[in-house]
Amino acid sequence: FGKLVAKAHPARGLSQEDLARALLLMVTNNIGQVAYLNAKLYNTKRIYFVGNFLRQNVLSQKRLAYAINYWSSGKMEALFLEHEGYFGALGAFLLHQAIPQPRSGEIPDSVHLKLCYSDGPSMRRKRSDSF
């Protein structure tokens, strides 16, 4: 977008699809940068992305996975839950309840997550598996 501002007719030669893709990648990169910085701050290696923004949005999933891998030099991993809309709503609900929260990075033994990796099929894992 920075180069377009300097042009006399910035939209000339660009399709609406090109602009939409550029905007999507810009927003996705910003989300990935904030997620990476928070993961670094809280010293975690796995970043779980949830929410309807990623529903059937393979381009953003791949971009987030690439960005996290790049910024962390391969030390962090971007993970996407299969039912991302449900977990986003559940997380928002739980934040407003009077429920004691586990310590940062701690997953209770009773939690079973179904993970969907950006580069392959979903897998079922428990806490006892190599998380």
RAPE-V750268 format. One record per residue. PSI is psi in degrees with one decimal (999 if undefined). NEAR is the number of other C-alpha atoms within 10 Angstrom. D_FIRST is the distance of its C-alpha to the first C-alpha in Angstrom with 1 decimal. Layout:
PSI:NEAR:D_FIRST / PSI:NEAR:D_FIRST
//
This chain:
-27.6:10:0.0 / -40.7:6:3.8 / -29.1:7:5.6 / -30.4:11:5.3 / -33.4:10:6.8 / -14.6:9:9.5 / 150.5:10:10.6 / -40.5:8:13.6 / 84.3:9:12.8 / -29.2:12:9.2 / -8.2:12:10.5 / 127.4:9:13.3 / -1.6:7:13.8 / 138.3:9:11.6 / 163.7:9:13.6 / -33.6:9:13.4 / -39.6:9:14.0 / -43.7:11:11.1 / -40.6:13:8.7 / -42.3:11:11.3 / -44.2:12:11.5 / -41.1:13:7.9 / -42.1:13:8.4 / -44.3:14:11.9 / -36.3:16:11.3 / -45.5:13:9.2 / -42.8:13:12.2 / -42.1:20:14.7 / -38.9:18:13.8 / -41.9:14:14.3 / -45.0:15:17.5 / -39.6:24:18.7 / -44.3:16:18.2 / -41.5:11:20.2 / -43.5:19:22.7 / -46.2:25:23.3 / -37.6:14:23.9 / -40.7:13:26.3 / -38.1:18:28.1 / -41.2:13:28.5 / -40.9:9:29.8 / 7.8:11:32.3 / 54.1:12:33.2 / 151.9:15:32.7 / -16.2:17:31.9 / 132.0:16:31.1 / 118.5:18:28.2 / 124.2:12:28.9 / 130.4:20:26.1 / 167.3:20:27.4 / 157.0:16:26.4 / -12.9:15:25.6 / -33.1:13:21.8 / -2.9:17:23.0 / 118.6:16:25.7 / 26.9:9:25.5 / 75.1:10:21.9 / -36.2:12:22.6 / -46.6:14:19.0 / -37.6:21:18.3 / -45.7:23:21.8 / -39.6:15:21.4 / -41.9:17:18.0 / -43.7:27:19.8 / -42.9:20:22.9 / -46.3:18:21.2 / -45.4:23:19.3 / -43.5:25:22.6 / -42.7:16:24.5 / -53.3:12:22.3 / -30.6:14:22.1 / 3.2:16:25.8 / 38.5:9:26.9 / 7.4:12:28.6 / -14.2:12:30.5 / 160.1:20:28.9 / 133.5:19:28.6 / 126.8:23:26.5 / 147.1:18:28.8 / 124.4:22:28.4 / 146.6:22:31.4 / -38.6:18:32.6 / 63.4:16:33.1 / -36.6:20:30.0 / -40.2:16:30.2 / -46.2:13:33.8 / -31.8:16:33.3 / -44.4:16:30.4 / -40.4:13:32.8 / -42.3:11:35.7 / -42.5:13:33.9 / -40.3:10:33.1 / -46.7:10:36.7 / -29.5:13:38.2 / -25.1:11:36.4 / 12.2:8:38.3 / 160.9:9:41.6 / 55.2:7:44.2 / 129.0:8:44.1 / 133.1:8:44.3 / 143.2:10:41.2 / 160.0:9:41.7 / 157.6:8:40.7 / 129.0:9:37.3 / -3.1:12:37.0 / 130.8:9:40.4 / 121.8:13:40.8 / 151.0:11:44.1 / -29.0:9:46.6 / -7.5:8:46.7 / 130.3:9:43.0 / 119.6:13:42.3 / 141.1:14:38.7 / 109.8:14:37.6 / 145.8:18:34.5 / 107.8:17:32.1 / 149.7:18:30.6 / -18.6:20:27.3 / 13.7:10:29.1 / -170.5:7:32.4 / 164.4:9:34.7 / 154.6:14:35.5 / 146.8:11:38.3 / 127.0:10:40.7 / 154.2:14:41.4 / 171.1:15:43.4 / -35.0:14:43.2 / -21.5:8:46.0 / 164.7:7:44.0 / 86.3:6:42.0 / 999:9:39.1
//
